[in-house]
Amino acid sequence: MSDTRRRVKVYTLNEDRQWDDRGTGHVSSTYVERLKGISLLVRAESDGSLLLESKISPNTAYQKQQDTLIVWSEAENYDLALSFQEKAGCDEIWEKICQVQGKDPSLEITQDPIDESEEERFEEMPETSHLVELPACELARLEEIADLVTSVLSSPIRREKLALALMSEGYIKKLLQLFRTCEDLDNREGLHHLYEIVRGVLFLNKATLFEVMFSDDCIMDVVGCLEYDPALVQPKRHREFLTKTAKFKEVIPITDSELRQKIHQTYRVQYIQDIILPTPSVFEENFLSTLTSFIFFNKVEIVSMLQEDEKFLTEVFAQLTDEATEDGKRRELVNFFKEFCAFSQTLQPQNRDAFFKTLANLGILPALEIIMGMDDLQVRAAATDIFSYLVEFSPSMVREFVMQEPQQAEDDDVLLINLVIKQMICDSDPELGGAVQLMGLLRTLIDPENMLAPTNKTEKTEFLSFFYKYCMHVLTAPLLANTAEERKDLQEEPTNVNPVCPDNFQTAQLLALILELLTFCVEHHTYHIKNYIMNKDLLRRVLVLMNSKHTFLALCALRFMRRIIGLKDEYYNRYIIKGNLFEPVINALLDNGTRYNLLNSAIIELFEFIKVEDIKSLIAHIVDNFYKALESIEYVQTFKGLKGRYEQEKDRQSRGLSRYRRDARSLEDDEEMWFNEDEDEEETEAAVEKRVDEDFPENYGKYMGAKKVKESEDKENLPKRTPTGSFKFTFSHSAGAANGTNSASSKPASSASPASPNGSSGKAAAALPSTPVVKAGLVGLVDYPDDEEDEEEEEEDDEEEMSPRKRPRLGS
């Protein structure tokens, strides 16, 4: 029993004048040798650690508030509070504090908070500062009372004395009786004085005064006094708003009268603080700290009382999910929960955790699943707000729930995450405000960073497998639908064969959000997103958006590709080469012309990254296929740098092949070759070629054949100038079947067959130059053998003679 009485929460006041919860524990008062005195000790109920160790100083001012609070200051700007679970425990500790200080426990405050400067003035002028005498509470003396109240605000000592005087004589209620008299007589001067008096009493910052002023009998008269601001020509009508306009709706009747009274009181006091009272000046900021605390502890109490009333919350959930509930009633129920969750955000973390755990135990997530599938837009919007509070509180709790759904649901469309995705896709707001909020929630749910709980190490694997199996197709549906190469609405227009790119602004915004989420997946979901991109040929579809008239969407598509290349994953690189996926990027660069804008810079940065990181396979592909169109771009050195990297690698490989050929023969063969060079030079070369052919795998021969076919095809596939003057690349491969016929490393055209981008690694390897396996001690032959250089140079010379040099419109 004593444990319950002594159970407390420890609070400290932060710089923003908000109470921070430091933990829950049990308080005791005992002598501490180190502190040389009786001290308050609070040990955490979770692990017994020391939450508070505070010596009861004879000169510290302790205040007892609302029967269960003890508040004091230990140093300048460091306030502490103990909130007791039971009044009896608070009384016990209060008596101990008063015993140490030699005070009467019936008092609400043990000391006057005197700082050094005030103490000096007090010693100099004891006769003027020791007592505050209140004038008689009469109409004729209202001005005198107002002057007195406003004059003491600069002195902490006199504020304390005035507060005690106001409480001891029941002065507040007498003042409010005068207010009713002044209002009946329409005495504006008296009403203006009462405004100053009540405002000044609030600034005394005393909880004991607040308890009187905010009681049911007094609070509306207090609001009435605050309507008559002397600075206003006409008084405000705050009482009319609170009694007639503001309606208190009980979605489920609240049987606890104390709870109902506490809700009314908190709403009205919050209204006074936020609406009626003017914004405090710098010098008045601390005058209302106790008012903020009063509201805060009221809210804690309301949440606790509602949580403990399981019958009330159970009834709310039952009506919320009942199909027979009327739409209007259901809307009110959802709005109640939305307000309830918003209300909880003012609580400290421990209180908030208890609140959401209660909602989870009562079945908030299954209820949300039903509500978000309804047609009522207001209900769905409110449900989305509730869902956002839950995701912010515990993403793991939400993930655990949604992973159990497929076992119970037959249709993927009714899964909670898919309902969220569909609401994002179908957002009717032109600015997509709701979609942006939902995208943030999805990002939180699929972020591996918050899936690292040691209690459930398999959460990441299980949830991502679930998401890619049941939800990813719903997320990418708008993207795939808007980048289809053949659309029904275009079948009647056979001349338009280019992939369609959405020009509707709202659709473009939606696709940008989806791409942002997919880009996040590329960065954080290595295995799952890679398989999905390959299976759906997703990058090709995304790059269709490079044609969009909305530059922000083209940049999103480019950013998606940039993240993929940034991984420096050869699996992705082979996919890009095989599908010739640089073509739309380079076309976008050339179409951009001489405009120096973000798109231009972003594309150049992509190629600069490839150059700096020396991604050899991509460099070779770009130079082999696109350099003729890019070599005239000289305002940056990026493309010349790519060509330089290409030549360096080619030269290095040529030297490596020469060393291999030399090492392939024994010293005797070398000597014999030296002495018989003139006689059998041709025979020696044939022997070396025969040795090379024997040592290298069969696919090298296939690669050499493919390279020759490619060189002959290059003549036909040079960049062609479009009517607008820019280059467009026409390739022999099919856009849908990424077979990479025109890449430097593709199979011979005669043997090429359509290949899906997710083909096996064996197929991928066969379609690309592979490093041969050589014997130990030998240098491996790679992409560019020197015996092909001369042929390439001769053919390039021939091509230049056949076709005049072409330039993109960068200079036009």
HUBELDA-V215665 format. One line per field, one symbol per residue. phi: phi as a letter, one per 20 degrees, with the letter a starting at -180 (. if undefined). psi: psi as a letter, one per 30 degrees, with the letter a starting at -180 (. if undefined). burial: b if it has 16 or more other C-alpha atoms within 10 Angstrom, else e. A space follows every 10 residues. Layout:
phi: ???
psi: ???
burial: ???
This chain:
phi: .ffffefcdd cceefemded eepdacebdb fdffelrfce dcdfffcmfe ebccffefde edddclmccc cbdebfmcdc bddefcfgff ffffffffff emdefffebe befdefffff ffffcffedf cceeffecgf dfffffffff fefedgffff ffffffffdm fgffffffgf ffffelefff ffffgfffff ffffmdffff fffdfgfdff ffffgffefg fdfdffdfff ffedffdeed fcgeefffff fffgffffff fffedeffgf fgfdgefdff fffgfgfffg ffffffffef ffffffffff efffffgfff ffffffffff ffgffeefgf ffffffffff fenfffffgf ffeeefffff ffffffffff fffbgffffg fffefgfdde dffefgffff fffffegefg elffffffff fffffeeffd ddfffbfegf ffffffffed cffffegfff fecffccgfd fecffedfge cfdfffffff ffffffffff fgfddfffff fffffelffg fffgffeffe ffffffffff ffffffflef ffffffffel eegfffffff ffmefecffg fffffgffff ffelefffff ffffdcffed feedfcegff ffffggffff ffffffffff ffffdfffff fffffdgffc ffffgfffff fgfffeffff fffffffffg fffgfedfgd fegeoeeced defeffdfem geffcefggf dfcgcffeff ffffffecfd ffedfgndef ecgcfffdff ffffffffff ffcffdcfef ee
psi: eeeeegklkk kkkafghkkk jflkakklkl kjeefhlklk kjkkfegglj ekjjkjkfgk jkkkkgfgkk klkflkgjkl kkjkekeeee eeeeeeeeee fhlkfflfkf lkjkleeeee eeeeiefffe kjkklkilef geeeeeeeef ffffjeefee eeeeeeefgh eeeeefeeee eeeefhieee eeeeeeeeee eeffhkeeee eeegleffee eeeeeffikf fkekllheee eefeejkjkj ekkjfjeeee eeeeeeeeee eeeeeeklkk lefgeffgee eeeeeefeee eeeeeeefie eeeeeeeeee fkffkleeee eeeeeeeeee eeefffllee eeeeeeeeee ffheeeeeee efglfjeeee eeeeeeeeee eeejeeeeee efffefffkf kffgkeeeee eeeeegkfke fheeeeeeee eeeeegjfeg ggkffifgee eeeeeeefef fefeefeeee efgkfkkeff ffiffjflkk kkfkeeeeee eeeeeeeeee eeefieeeee eeeeegheee eefefffkfj eeeeeeeeee eeeeeffhjf eeeeeeeegh gfefeeeeee ffbgkjaeee eeeeeeeeee eefhjeeeee eeeeffeeff ffjfflgeee eeeeeeeeee eeeeeeeeee eefflleeee eeeefgeeeh eeeeeeeeee eeeefllefe eeeeeeeeee eefeefglkk klffflkkkk lflkeejifh eflfgllkef gklkkkfgll feeeefflkk jlkllkflkk kaeikfgfee eeeeeeeeee eeklkkklge f.
burial: eeeebbbbbb bbbeeebbbb bbbbbbbbbe eeeeeeebbb bbbbeeeeee bbbbbbeeeb bbbbbbebbb bbbeeeeebb bbbbbbebbb bebbbbbbee bebebeebbb bbbbeeeeee ebeeeeeebe ebeeeeeebe ebbebbebbb ebbeebbbbb bbbbbbeeee ebbebbebbe ebeeeeeeeb bbbbbbbbbb bbbbbbbbbb ebbbeeebbb bbbbbbbbbb eeeebeebbe ebeeeeeeee beeeeeeebe ebbebbebbb ebeeebeeee eeeeeebbbb bbbbbbbbbb ebbeebbeee eebeebbebb beeeeeeeeb bbbbbbbbee beebeebbbe bbeebbbbbe ebebbebbbb bbbeeeeebb bbbbbbbbbb bebebbebbe ebbeeeeeee ebbbbbbbbb bbbbbebeee ebebbeebbe bbebbbbbee beeeeeeebb eebbebbbeb bbebbbeebb ebbebeeeee eeeeeeeebb bbeeebbbbb bbbbbbbbbb bbeebeebbb ebbbeebbbb bbbbbbbbeb ebbbbbbbbb bbbbbeeeee ebbbbbbbbb bbbbbbbbbb bbbeeeeebb ebbbebbbeb beebbbbbbb bbbbbbbebb bbbeeeebbb bbbebbeebb bebbbbbeeb beebeeeeee eebeeeeeee eeebeeeeee ebeeebeebb ebbbebbbbb bebbbeebbb eeeebbbbbe bebeeeebbb bbbbbbbbbe eeeebbbbee eeebebbbbb ebeeeeeebb bbbbbbeeee eeeebeeebe eeeeebbbbb ee
